Amino acid sequence: MDIFPEATNAEETLDPPDWADVGALSHRILDDAIAYLEDVRDRPVWREMPAEVRSFFSAPLPRSPAPAADVYDDVARNLMPYPMGNIHPRFWSWYMGSSNFTGALGDFLAAIQGSNLGGGNHAAALMDSQVVNWMKEMVGFPVSASGTLVSGGSMANIIGLTVARNVKAGVDVRERGVGAMPKPLRYYASDQVHSCHRKAVEALGLGNQALRRIQTDAGLRIDIAALKAAIAEDRETGFRPACVIGTAGTVNTGAVDDLQALASVAAEEDLWFHVDGCIGALIAIAPENRSLVAGIEQADSIALDPHKWLHAPFEAGCALVRDASQHRNTFAVTPEYLESTPRGLASGEWLHDYGLQTSRGFRALKIWMALKEHGVEKFGRLIDQNIAQARHLTRLIEAEPALELMAPTTINIVCFRHRLDGASEERLKAFNTEIMLRLQEEGTAALSDTTVQGRHCLRVAIANHRTRRSDLDLLVTEMLRLGREIEAAIPV
């Protein structure tokens, strides 16, 4: 009896029955994509979706096929007109890059080529390593350092802080776990540190209390004297100081810690020196402002984001580690089905040995293509351009009595608010929030809000190669108009 009877159904594939039809649709999509970016300035930054569009996304699971052209029509009608808005020149809500067309083509080609970047002997793996090498060069890391492309800044920071934990644990923490550590570890960062670091220490089994937030100075940078006092106190009380996190551009205000001073403290105290450079590490390539991040090259590990100031399409982060062996020893596992061979496909380096993912997308191509097209020097000039635009906005605010600056402008993040005579902090928050929401709803500009030293303010983060100074002039004009309208409507 045949236990494997011959199948009677025709074999299927996801390839189209007519490649000519796919070609025609693809050309249409490409033409639409070019027009979409070409006209982006003429569209609202953001707009609310009508009810019928929202209901479209509640449709049931499709069980039968539909023509690809109809599928694209659904996308063109219900998705493309309602973006987050971060490619628009007046999107400043959060610190994001604004993508670029060549990078988008790279993402498409990466998907077509379909390589899994877990490693192996193939061209995509070599390109992945090449892009990491370029990142090392940008921030002044040695050729011998290692790195890995990841999803974004949060994961890049987790990579660096995990290596720090394993190096400083005092035991083989991979084998025995954090419960076997002779002393609880302490990590140090400013009170402005990004929330991803809390997630990291929690995920590492150290607990939120292991991350000690150090007060900041008038410039919202970590206070070096307070840091040294905290380290000494923790040693006295039985903790093991393990890592100091320097921030090259805080998410709230763009403050840059004194990285050279932190490098000295780390060396004196035998701490791992990690730099969260997801906002500002790439200032290292900016000719006019690179001195702001002096000392970043002394770090043991750095997290940075090519999808910010290299404007790679989401998502693209990068973790760099000075000591390649410490990096690999933190993550490498070699099961029998992933052993290397002397020749063939498995003879290449296993890139998954440097992070948490075995399956890894081909993120390098979109970064590689844009860097090859424009050159790193242009990206450096664009960083300087954004910083100059933030300073322009700061001058506008300082010259306008109705507005007030809420924090020093260090790089490209400006924190400010509209005044309201005699108003309480609670009333000021409601007033400025209403201005922010109307700017969004009118499609004029997208800002975010935050709290700096206990006071609410609006926040403009300029990380967009499409932004012009005239956009910032418009922002101030529209803010003043909305302020007058809202204040006039407030009951006496």
C-alpha positions as CSV (number, residue, x, y, z in Angstrom):
1,M,0.0,0.0,0.0
2,D,1.3,3.5,-1.0
3,I,1.4,5.5,2.2
4,F,2.1,8.7,0.2
5,P,-0.6,8.7,-2.5
6,E,-0.2,11.0,-5.5
7,A,-1.8,14.4,-4.9
8,T,-4.8,15.0,-7.2
9,N,-5.1,18.8,-6.8
10,A,-3.1,21.1,-9.0
11,E,-0.1,22.7,-7.3
12,E,-0.4,26.4,-6.5
13,T,1.9,29.4,-6.2
14,L,1.7,33.1,-5.2
15,D,3.3,34.2,-8.4
16,P,0.8,36.0,-10.8
17,P,-0.7,34.2,-13.8
18,D,0.2,37.1,-16.0
19,W,3.4,38.9,-15.3
20,A,2.5,41.6,-17.9
21,D,-0.4,42.7,-15.8
22,V,1.8,42.8,-12.7
23,G,4.2,45.0,-14.6
24,A,1.5,47.5,-15.6
25,L,0.2,47.7,-12.0
26,S,3.8,48.1,-10.7
27,H,4.4,51.0,-13.1
28,R,1.2,52.6,-11.9
29,I,2.2,52.2,-8.2
30,L,5.6,53.7,-8.9
31,D,4.1,56.7,-10.7
32,D,1.7,57.2,-7.8
33,A,4.5,57.0,-5.3
34,I,6.6,59.6,-7.1
35,A,3.6,61.9,-7.2
36,Y,2.9,61.2,-3.5
37,L,6.3,62.5,-2.5
38,E,6.5,65.3,-5.1
39,D,3.3,66.8,-3.8
40,V,3.7,66.1,-0.1
41,R,4.1,69.8,0.8
42,D,0.7,70.6,-0.7
43,R,-1.2,68.1,1.5
44,P,-2.2,68.4,5.1
45,V,0.4,67.1,7.6
46,W,-2.2,64.9,9.2
47,R,-6.0,64.5,9.0
48,E,-8.6,62.6,10.8
49,M,-10.1,59.6,9.0
50,P,-13.8,59.7,8.2
51,A,-16.0,57.0,9.6
52,E,-16.2,55.1,6.4
53,V,-12.4,54.8,6.2
54,R,-12.2,53.6,9.8
55,S,-14.9,51.0,9.1
56,F,-12.9,49.7,6.2
57,F,-10.3,48.4,8.6
58,S,-12.9,46.3,10.4
59,A,-13.6,44.2,7.3
60,P,-13.5,40.4,8.0
61,L,-10.7,38.1,7.0
62,P,-10.6,37.7,3.2
63,R,-11.2,34.1,2.2
64,S,-11.3,34.3,-1.6
65,P,-9.0,36.1,-4.0
66,A,-9.4,39.6,-5.4
67,P,-7.6,41.2,-8.4
68,A,-4.3,42.9,-7.4
69,A,-5.4,46.1,-9.0
70,D,-8.5,46.2,-6.8
71,V,-6.3,45.5,-3.7
72,Y,-4.1,48.4,-4.7
73,D,-7.2,50.6,-5.2
74,D,-8.2,49.9,-1.6
75,V,-4.7,50.9,-0.4
76,A,-4.7,54.1,-2.5
77,R,-8.2,55.1,-1.3
78,N,-8.0,54.2,2.4
79,L,-4.4,54.1,3.5
80,M,-2.2,56.5,1.5
81,P,-4.3,59.7,2.2
82,Y,-4.1,59.2,6.0
83,P,-0.4,58.8,7.0
84,M,1.1,59.6,10.4
85,G,2.7,62.5,8.5
86,N,6.4,62.2,9.4
87,I,7.5,62.6,5.7
88,H,5.8,66.0,5.6
89,P,8.1,69.1,6.0
90,R,6.0,70.4,8.9
91,F,5.9,67.2,10.9
92,W,7.9,67.9,14.2
93,S,5.8,65.9,16.7
94,W,8.4,63.3,17.6
95,Y,12.0,62.7,16.7
96,M,11.7,60.8,13.4
97,G,13.4,60.8,10.1
98,S,11.4,61.7,6.9
99,S,12.6,58.8,4.7
100,N,13.9,59.2,1.2
101,F,12.8,57.8,-2.2
102,T,16.0,55.9,-2.9
103,G,15.8,54.2,0.5
104,A,12.2,53.2,-0.3
105,L,13.5,51.6,-3.6
106,G,16.1,49.8,-1.5
107,D,13.4,48.5,0.8
108,F,11.5,47.2,-2.2
109,L,14.5,45.6,-3.7
110,A,15.4,44.0,-0.4
111,A,11.9,42.5,-0.2
112,I,12.2,41.2,-3.8
113,Q,15.6,39.7,-3.2
114,G,14.2,38.2,0.0
115,S,17.4,37.4,1.9
116,N,17.3,36.5,5.5
117,L,20.1,38.4,7.3
118,G,20.7,35.8,10.0
119,G,24.0,35.3,8.2
120,G,25.6,33.1,5.6
121,N,27.7,33.4,2.5
122,H,25.7,35.7,0.3
123,A,25.9,39.3,-0.9
124,A,23.2,40.8,1.4
125,A,25.2,39.6,4.4
126,L,28.3,41.3,3.2
127,M,26.4,44.5,2.6
128,D,24.9,44.3,6.1
129,S,28.4,44.1,7.5
130,Q,29.6,46.9,5.2
131,V,26.9,49.3,6.5
132,V,27.8,48.5,10.1
133,N,31.4,49.3,9.3
134,W,30.3,52.6,7.8
135,M,28.4,53.4,11.0
136,K,31.5,52.6,13.1
137,E,33.5,55.0,10.9
138,M,30.9,57.8,11.3
139,V,31.2,57.8,15.1
140,G,34.9,57.2,15.3
141,F,34.9,53.5,16.5
142,P,37.8,51.3,15.6
143,V,37.7,48.9,12.7
144,S,38.0,46.0,15.2
145,A,34.6,46.9,16.9
146,S,31.5,45.1,16.1
147,G,27.9,46.0,15.5
148,T,24.5,44.9,14.3
149,L,21.5,46.4,12.5
150,V,18.3,46.2,14.5
151,S,14.8,47.5,14.4
152,G,15.5,50.9,16.1
153,G,16.9,52.7,19.1
154,S,15.1,50.8,21.8
155,M,16.5,47.5,20.6
156,A,19.9,49.0,19.9
157,N,20.1,50.2,23.5
158,I,19.0,46.8,24.8
159,I,21.9,45.2,22.9
160,G,24.4,47.6,24.4
161,L,23.0,47.3,28.0
162,T,22.9,43.5,27.7
163,V,26.5,43.3,26.9
164,A,27.2,45.6,29.8
165,R,25.3,43.4,32.1
166,N,27.1,40.2,31.1
167,V,30.5,41.8,31.2
168,K,30.0,43.4,34.7
169,A,27.8,40.6,36.3
170,G,30.7,38.9,38.1
171,V,29.4,35.5,37.1
172,D,28.5,33.6,33.9
173,V,25.0,35.2,33.8
174,R,24.1,33.4,30.6
175,E,24.5,30.1,32.3
176,R,23.5,30.9,35.9
177,G,21.1,33.9,35.5
178,V,20.9,37.2,37.3
179,G,20.1,35.5,40.6
180,A,23.7,34.2,40.9
181,M,25.2,37.7,40.7
182,P,27.2,38.4,43.9
183,K,26.0,42.0,44.1
184,P,23.0,43.7,42.4
185,L,24.1,45.9,39.5
186,R,23.5,49.6,39.2
187,Y,23.1,51.5,35.9
188,Y,23.3,55.3,35.9
189,A,21.7,57.8,33.6
190,S,20.3,61.4,33.7
191,D,16.7,62.0,34.8
192,Q,16.0,62.8,31.2
193,V,16.9,59.3,29.9
194,H,14.6,57.7,27.4
195,S,12.0,55.3,28.7
196,C,13.4,52.4,26.6
197,H,16.2,52.1,29.2
198,R,13.7,51.3,31.9
199,K,12.3,48.6,29.6
200,A,15.8,47.3,29.1
201,V,16.8,46.9,32.7
202,E,13.4,45.3,33.4
203,A,13.8,42.9,30.5
204,L,17.4,42.1,31.7
205,G,16.0,41.0,35.0
206,L,17.6,43.8,37.0
207,G,14.5,45.7,37.8
208,N,13.6,49.4,37.4
209,Q,15.4,50.3,40.6
210,A,18.7,49.2,39.1
211,L,18.5,52.2,36.8
212,R,19.4,55.2,39.0
213,R,18.3,58.5,37.5
214,I,20.8,61.3,38.3
215,Q,19.7,64.9,38.5
216,T,20.5,67.3,35.7
217,D,22.1,70.7,35.6
218,A,20.7,73.9,34.2
219,G,21.3,72.7,30.7
220,L,19.5,69.4,31.5
221,R,22.7,67.4,31.2
222,I,23.6,64.7,33.7
223,D,25.3,66.3,36.8
224,I,28.7,64.8,37.0
225,A,29.2,65.5,40.7
226,A,25.9,64.0,41.6
227,L,26.8,60.9,39.5
228,K,30.0,60.4,41.4
229,A,28.2,60.8,44.7
230,A,25.6,58.2,43.7
231,I,28.3,55.7,42.6
232,A,30.1,56.1,45.9
233,E,26.9,55.7,47.8
234,D,26.0,52.5,46.0
235,R,29.4,50.9,46.6
236,E,29.0,51.7,50.3
237,T,25.6,50.1,50.5
238,G,26.5,46.8,48.7
239,F,25.6,47.4,45.1
240,R,27.9,47.0,42.1
241,P,28.1,50.1,39.9
242,A,28.2,48.6,36.4
243,C,27.3,51.1,33.6
244,V,26.9,54.8,33.0
245,I,24.6,55.8,30.1
246,G,25.4,59.0,28.4
247,T,22.7,60.6,26.3
248,A,23.7,62.3,23.0
249,G,20.5,64.2,22.6
250,T,17.7,63.7,25.1
251,V,14.3,63.1,23.8
252,N,12.7,65.9,25.7
253,T,15.0,68.8,24.9
254,G,17.9,67.5,22.9
255,A,20.4,68.1,25.7
256,V,23.7,66.4,25.2
257,D,25.5,65.0,28.2
258,D,29.2,65.8,28.7
259,L,30.4,62.6,27.0
260,Q,34.1,63.3,27.6
261,A,33.5,63.7,31.4
262,L,31.4,60.6,31.5
263,A,34.1,58.6,29.7
264,S,36.5,59.8,32.4
265,V,34.1,58.8,35.2
266,A,33.6,55.4,33.6
267,A,37.3,54.8,33.3
268,E,38.0,55.9,36.9
269,E,35.1,53.8,38.3
270,D,35.5,50.7,36.0
271,L,32.1,51.2,34.5
272,W,30.8,50.2,31.1
273,F,30.2,53.4,29.1
274,H,27.2,53.2,26.9
275,V,25.9,56.1,24.8
276,D,22.3,56.5,23.8
277,G,22.9,58.3,20.5
278,C,19.6,57.5,18.8
279,I,18.9,61.2,18.6
280,G,22.3,62.8,18.3
281,A,25.1,60.3,17.6
282,L,25.2,61.2,14.0
283,I,26.0,64.8,14.8
284,A,29.5,63.3,14.6
285,I,29.3,63.6,10.8
286,A,28.0,67.2,10.9
287,P,30.9,69.6,10.1
288,E,29.6,72.6,12.0
289,N,28.3,70.8,15.1
290,R,30.3,67.6,15.6
291,S,32.1,69.0,18.7
292,L,28.7,68.7,20.5
293,V,29.2,64.9,20.7
294,A,33.0,64.9,21.4
295,G,33.8,61.8,23.5
296,I,31.3,59.5,21.8
297,E,34.2,57.6,20.2
298,Q,35.3,56.6,23.8
299,A,32.1,54.6,24.5
300,D,32.1,50.9,25.0
301,S,28.8,50.7,23.2
302,I,26.6,53.1,21.2
303,A,23.0,53.0,20.0
304,L,22.1,55.0,17.0
305,D,19.2,55.3,14.5
306,P,19.8,55.4,10.7
307,H,16.0,56.0,10.3
308,K,16.4,59.4,11.9
309,W,19.2,61.6,10.6
310,L,20.2,59.2,7.7
311,H,16.5,59.3,6.8
312,A,16.3,55.6,6.1
313,P,12.7,54.3,5.8
314,F,11.5,52.7,9.0
315,E,12.8,50.7,10.5
316,A,16.6,50.8,11.0
317,G,18.6,51.0,14.2
318,C,22.2,50.1,14.9
319,A,24.1,48.9,18.0
320,L,27.9,49.2,18.1
321,V,30.1,47.5,20.6
322,R,33.8,48.3,20.9
323,D,34.9,44.8,22.0
324,A,33.7,42.4,19.4
325,S,34.4,39.3,21.5
326,Q,32.3,40.7,24.4
327,H,29.5,41.4,21.9
328,R,29.5,38.0,20.4
329,N,29.9,36.2,23.7
330,T,26.7,37.9,25.0
331,F,24.5,36.4,22.2
332,A,26.1,33.6,20.2
333,V,24.4,30.2,20.3
334,T,25.4,27.5,17.7
335,P,22.8,24.8,17.4
336,E,23.5,21.8,15.2
337,Y,21.3,23.1,12.4
338,L,23.3,26.4,12.2
339,E,26.8,25.1,12.2
340,S,29.3,26.7,9.8
341,T,30.7,24.7,6.9
342,P,34.1,25.2,5.2
343,R,32.5,26.1,1.8
344,G,29.0,26.9,0.5
345,L,26.1,28.9,1.9
346,A,26.8,28.3,5.5
347,S,30.5,29.3,5.3
348,G,29.7,33.0,5.9
349,E,29.5,34.8,9.3
350,W,26.4,34.2,11.3
351,L,25.1,37.7,12.0
352,H,22.5,36.5,14.4
353,D,25.3,35.8,16.9
354,Y,25.3,39.6,17.6
355,G,21.7,40.1,18.7
356,L,18.4,38.5,19.7
357,Q,17.0,37.8,16.2
358,T,17.8,34.7,14.2
359,S,15.6,35.9,11.4
360,R,16.7,39.4,10.4
361,G,15.4,41.6,7.6
362,F,17.6,43.1,4.9
363,R,17.8,46.6,6.4
364,A,21.2,47.4,5.0
365,L,20.2,48.0,1.4
366,K,18.0,51.1,1.9
367,I,20.8,52.7,4.0
368,W,23.5,51.6,1.6
369,M,21.8,53.0,-1.5
370,A,21.0,56.4,0.0
371,L,24.6,56.8,1.3
372,K,26.0,55.8,-2.1
373,E,23.7,58.2,-3.9
374,H,24.2,61.3,-1.7
375,G,27.4,60.7,0.1
376,V,27.9,61.0,3.9
377,E,29.0,64.6,3.7
378,K,25.5,65.7,2.4
379,F,23.8,63.9,5.4
380,G,26.2,65.8,7.7
381,R,25.2,69.1,6.1
382,L,21.5,68.2,6.5
383,I,22.1,67.7,10.2
384,D,23.7,71.1,10.5
385,Q,20.7,72.5,8.5
386,N,18.2,71.1,11.0
387,I,20.2,72.5,13.9
388,A,20.4,75.9,12.2
389,Q,16.6,75.7,11.7
390,A,16.0,75.0,15.4
391,R,18.1,78.0,16.2
392,H,16.1,80.1,13.8
393,L,12.9,79.0,15.5
394,T,14.4,79.8,18.9
395,R,15.2,83.4,17.8
396,L,11.6,83.8,16.5
397,I,10.3,82.7,19.9
398,E,12.6,84.9,21.9
399,A,11.6,87.9,19.7
400,E,7.8,87.3,20.2
401,P,6.4,88.5,23.6
402,A,3.5,86.0,23.4
403,L,5.8,83.0,23.3
404,E,8.4,81.8,25.8
405,L,11.3,79.3,25.5
406,M,11.1,76.6,28.1
407,A,14.5,74.9,27.8
408,P,17.9,75.7,26.2
409,T,18.0,74.8,22.5
410,T,21.1,72.6,22.1
411,I,20.6,70.8,18.8
412,N,17.3,70.4,16.9
413,I,14.6,70.2,19.6
414,V,12.9,73.4,20.7
415,C,10.6,73.5,23.8
416,F,8.4,76.5,24.2
417,R,4.8,77.6,24.8
418,H,2.3,80.3,24.3
419,R,1.9,82.6,27.2
420,L,-1.5,83.3,28.8
421,D,-1.5,86.2,31.2
422,G,-2.4,85.3,34.8
423,A,-3.1,81.7,33.9
424,S,-2.2,78.8,36.2
425,E,0.0,76.0,35.0
426,E,-3.1,73.8,34.5
427,R,-4.8,76.5,32.4
428,L,-1.6,77.0,30.4
429,K,-1.4,73.3,29.7
430,A,-5.0,73.2,28.4
431,F,-4.4,76.4,26.3
432,N,-1.3,75.1,24.6
433,T,-2.7,71.7,24.1
434,E,-5.6,73.2,22.3
435,I,-3.2,75.1,20.1
436,M,-1.3,71.9,19.3
437,L,-4.5,70.0,18.5
438,R,-5.8,72.6,16.2
439,L,-2.6,72.8,14.3
440,Q,-2.9,69.1,13.8
441,E,-6.5,69.1,12.9
442,E,-6.1,72.0,10.4
443,G,-3.2,70.0,8.8
444,T,-0.8,72.9,9.3
445,A,1.8,71.3,11.5
446,A,2.3,68.4,13.8
447,L,3.9,69.2,17.2
448,S,4.0,67.2,20.4
449,D,4.0,68.2,24.0
450,T,6.0,67.3,27.0
451,T,6.9,68.4,30.6
452,V,10.3,70.0,31.3
453,Q,11.2,70.6,35.0
454,G,7.6,70.2,36.0
455,R,6.2,72.7,33.4
456,H,4.1,71.7,30.4
457,C,5.3,72.9,27.0
458,L,5.1,72.3,23.3
459,R,8.0,70.5,21.5
460,V,9.3,70.9,17.9
461,A,11.8,68.2,16.8
462,I,13.2,69.1,13.5
463,A,14.7,66.0,11.8
464,N,13.4,66.5,8.3
465,H,15.3,67.1,5.2
466,R,12.2,68.7,3.6
467,T,11.8,71.4,6.3
468,R,12.5,75.0,5.3
469,R,12.8,78.1,7.5
470,S,9.6,79.4,6.0
471,D,7.8,76.4,7.5
472,L,8.9,77.6,10.9
473,D,7.9,81.2,10.2
474,L,4.4,79.8,9.3
475,L,4.3,77.8,12.5
476,V,4.8,80.9,14.6
477,T,2.3,82.9,12.6
478,E,-0.4,80.2,13.0
479,M,0.4,79.7,16.7
480,L,-0.2,83.4,17.3
481,R,-3.4,83.4,15.3
482,L,-4.8,80.4,17.1
483,G,-3.7,81.8,20.5
484,R,-5.7,85.0,19.8
485,E,-8.7,83.0,18.7
486,I,-8.7,80.6,21.7
487,E,-8.0,83.4,24.2
488,A,-10.9,85.4,22.8
489,A,-13.2,82.4,23.4
490,I,-12.2,82.0,27.0
491,P,-14.9,83.3,29.3
492,V,-13.9,86.3,31.3
